[in-house]
C-alpha cells in the first residue's frame, strides 16, 4: 500500500485489509527492516487506487527570464568587467577592462606581452581594481574565468602565479565592499563581451 507519499508493506488479514489495533495499522518501509511503525489507516491507500486516481494538472507558473548582469547596473556601485586573451597560451596576450560608474565609463585594452590565458585573466582584474581610486565605493568585478574566480575567492590552491594572486588578493582587501562575480563567457553579457573584444584586439595589435 501507500502511506502518504511512500510505498510501504502493511500487515493485513486474509482479505487484504489492514490489521487495526486502536485504529492504527502496522507498516514497514522495507519488508526485512527490524523496525515497524503504527500509522492511522486513514492515510493508507491501495496502490491500484493511487494509480487510478486522476492527477491534477500541474499549475503553470509563468517563467521569468533570468536578469542579465548588465541589466540596469546598480547605482552607486563601480562595475568592472574583465577579460584576458592569449594567442598560443602561452603567447602574445592582452587584457580588456570596462569600468562603469553611473554615467561614467572607461575602457582599457592593453597588450601585456608573452603570457598564458590565466595570467591575462588575473592581470585584467588587477588593472581594473587599480583604476578605482575611491576604495570606499562598493565594487563588483565580473570575470568569465573559473580559474581567476577560484584562486581569488574560493581558496583554490594555485601551483603557479602565486605572487600575482597574492598581490591581487591584497588589492581586493583594500576595498570596503568588493565582490568578484563569475559570469558565463560569450553568453550575451554585453560588457563582458566588450572586455573580451578589447583583450583580443590588444593581442592582435602585437602580432
KALINDA-V377261 format. One record per pair of residues at least 24 apart in sequence whose C-alpha atoms are under 7 Angstrom apart, sorted by the first residue. I is the first residue (numbers start at 1). GAP is how many residues later the second one is. Records with the same first field share a line. If there is no record, write none. Layout:
# KALINDA-V377261
I=GAP, GAP
This chain:
# KALINDA-V377261
1=43, 44, 45, 46
2=42, 43, 44, 45
3=40, 41, 42
4=39, 40
68=121
69=120
70=119, 120, 121
75=27
76=25, 26
77=24, 60, 61, 62
78=60, 61, 62
79=60, 61, 62
80=48, 60, 61, 62
81=60, 61, 62, 110, 111, 114
82=42, 43, 60, 61, 110, 113
83=38, 41, 60, 112, 113, 116
84=33, 36, 37, 40, 112, 115
85=32, 35, 114, 115, 118
86=29, 30, 31, 117
89=26, 27, 28
90=24, 25, 26, 27
91=24, 25
92=111, 114
93=27, 110
94=26, 105, 106, 108, 109
95=25, 29, 103, 104, 107
96=28, 99, 100, 102, 103
97=27, 31, 98
98=93, 97
109=89, 90, 93
110=89, 92
111=91, 92
118=29
121=24, 27
122=26
126=42
135=39, 40, 41
136=39, 40
137=40
138=38, 39, 40
139=38, 39, 40
140=38, 39, 40, 41
141=38, 39, 40
142=38, 39, 40, 41
143=38, 39, 40
144=38, 39, 40, 41
149=31, 33
